Amino acid sequence: MLDSLASYPNAHPIDGAAAPGATVTDSPRIRVLIVDDHSVVRMGLRMFFELQEDIEVVGEATDGSEGVAMARRLEPDVVLMDLLMPNMDGVTAIGRIKAERPVTEIVTMTSFIEEEQVTAALEAGASGYVLKDAEAEEVAAAVRAAYNGEVHLDPAVARLLAQRMRNRKSPDDSLVEPLTDREKDVLNLLGQGMSNKEIGATLFITERTARTYVSNILGKLGLASRTQAALYAVEHKLVEPTK
């Protein structure tokens, strides 16, 4: 990603002018907080995001502790979170931000794939996982997906999770509160990677109602994010094959 960001050395559009290829829109911009202890990463991401008409960087934090404080104060839509940082690691910061502000989506960005860290980040509430060597456009796509209530995983991470599910023994679900038929329908669509808007359109319900169903499902299953719910649906064979 840093290589691709280097191609944007003067990524500051002229005041009042749209970036090349941009389209005018009245949609609100996605408010992003960048949390990373490397200044070159933060600078590169900010420069790239300044070219995106729909993304606005509202703050930068140098470690997890500062990230939690800034997320509390700035209330961003999406946090782009590194995992390995001083003072407070990314996984701990993810958990604290989600506990204080569940509506804030978090995309983890790191330079490595390690099963324990991947699992910990997703279980803490991250809704996306991208690698630092990804193209800048993929990072922006992950931010947009998180904002829209969708899951975005690096292909290598997705393969790791799939392998983990195949090797994992089925847990004891005897203490899990049963889902209603409608909640099962929603969980099935979650497992297909649908956003709340797409779930609503498929089931002929409003997006707000779909969001409520998702929240109820997370509460009943004791899960922290829709990513975990999607994995749960796949693992428990609750996802119908797409036609």
N, C-alpha and C positions, 0 to 999 in steps of 0.2 A: 504494500500500500504506500509506503514512504516513497518508493520509486515513482509511482504514479502521481503522488502529490507533488513531487518535485517538478512536474510539468506545469504547475500552476504558480510560478514564482511571482507573478504580478496579478494575483487573483482578487483584485479589488476593482469591481465594476465602476465605471464612471458614474458619479452622482446623477440620479434621475434617469439612468439608462438601464435597460434590462440586460441580463446576461445573454450571450448568443444562444439562440434556440429557445429562450424562455418564452413563456406565454403569460399574458396578464390574467390574474385570477383574484377573486375576492375572498378566497378561502384563507382562514387563519394560518399563519406560519407555524411550523412545528418548533416549539421551544426546546432547545437541546442544551444540556449541561455536560461538559466534557470533564471526566475525572481520570487523570493520568499523570504520573510523576515525571514523565519525559516532556520537556518543553517543546522539543522539535515535533513530537506527535501532536500535541495540542495546537501548536501553531499551524502545522500542515492541515489538520482537520478544519480549523477555523477558516483558513484561506480557501479551502475547497468548498465548505458550506456557504461561504459568502457568495459563491457563484450560483447557489441553488435558490430559486425564487421561493420555495416553500419551506426552507429550513432557516432557523435563526439561532445562533449560539448566544445563550443568555449568560453563560458563565463558564469559568474554568477552575478546576480544583486540582491540587497537586498530590493529594492522598485521600484515603477513604474517609478519614475523620472530617476533613474540610469538605469533602463531597457531601456527606450527610448534612452538615450545617448549611451548605449552600442550597441543597435540594429542599430543605425545610424553608429557607428564606425565599428562594426564587420560584419554587413550585413549577419545575420544568415538566414538559410533556414526556420527554424521553431523556434518560441519562445514559451516556456512553461511558462504560465503566471498565477500567483496567483491573486486572486481578492482583498482580503482585505490586504492592506499594508500601511505603513505610508508614508507621504510626497505626494504620488500620488497613487491612487487606480488603480487596474488592468484594469477596464473598460476605464478610461481616458487614460491610457498608451496604450491600444489596439488601440483606435481611433487615437492617435498621431503616433504610429508606422505605421499603415496602411495608414495614410495620407502621410507620408514621403516615405514609401517603400511598395507599394501595393503588391509586389511579395512575401514579407515575410508572411508566414502563422503563425497563432497564435492558440495555443491550450490552453484553459482555464483549470486550475486545482484548485479545491477548495474543502473545506470540507463540504459544505452545498448545498442544492438545494432550491433556492428561486426564484420564477417566475420572479420578477422584475430584479434581477441580471442576471439570465440566458438570458432573453430577451435583456437586455442592452449589455451584452458581445457579443452576436451574432449580434446585430444590429451595434455594434462598428466595427465588422469585424472578430470576432473569427470564425475559421473553425472547431473547435472541443471543446468538453466539457467533462472532466472526473473528477471523484471524487478522493479525496486523499486516500480514503479507497479501491480504486481499486487495483487490482494486478499490479505489476510492468510491467508485460508483456502487460497489456492493455494500460498502458501509452505509452509504446514503439509503440504499434500498432496505437495509436492515432497520434503519431509523424509521423510515416510512411504514414498513410492515408493523413494527411495534406500535407506532402511533395509531394504526388502523386496527389494532387488536389481533394481528396475525403473528405467527411464529416464523422466525427466520434463523435457520441454522446453517453454518458452513457445512458443505457436503461431507467433509471428513468427520465432523462432529456428529452428523446424522448417522453415518455408518457406524461410528463408535457406539452410539446409543442403541441402534438396532441390534448390534452384537450383544450388548449388555442385556437387552430384553430377552434375547434368545437364550442366554446363559443363566438368566435369573429364575429362581424358583418362584412359583406363584405364592403370593403372600396370603396370610389368613385374613379374609375380608369379613369375618363374622361380626366384627365390631363396627363395620361401616354402615351408616344409615342408608336404607334402601332408597334408590332413586325412583322418581315417578316415571311413567312412560314418556312424558314430554321431556323430562330431563335426560332420559336415555337418548331421545331423538337429538337433543342439542349436543350431548356428549359424542354421539356418532359423527355429527358434522364438525365438531371440534377436532376429532381425530383425523378428519379429512383436511384440516388446516384452514377451515373457513373462518372469516372474520365475523364479528357480531352482525354487521350489516348483511353479509351473505347468508348467515343463519336465519336472520329475520325474513329475508326475501324467500328463502326455501320453505320455511315453515309458516309463511303468511302471518307473521307477527312483527311488531315494531322492533327497531334496533334496541330501544331501551328495555323492552321485555326480554329480548335475547340476552342482553347484558345481565339482567336480573337472574335469569336461569343459570348463566355461567357462574355468577357469584354464589348461587345456592349450591351448585354442583361442587365448587371448590370447598365450600364449608362442610358439606356432607362427607366428602372424601378426604378431608384434612389436607388439601393441597394448597400450594402458595401461588400458583400461576396457571394460566391456560396452557402453557407448554407442558406442565406436568399432567394436566388433564388430558391433553392429546396423547401423551405417552401412555397414560393409564388406559385410555380407550383402546389403543393399539395392542397393548400388552394383554388386556383382558378380552381381546377379540370382539370388541363392541363396535367396530367400524365396518360398515357394509362396503363391499367393493364398489368403486365408482364405475359407472357404465360408460 
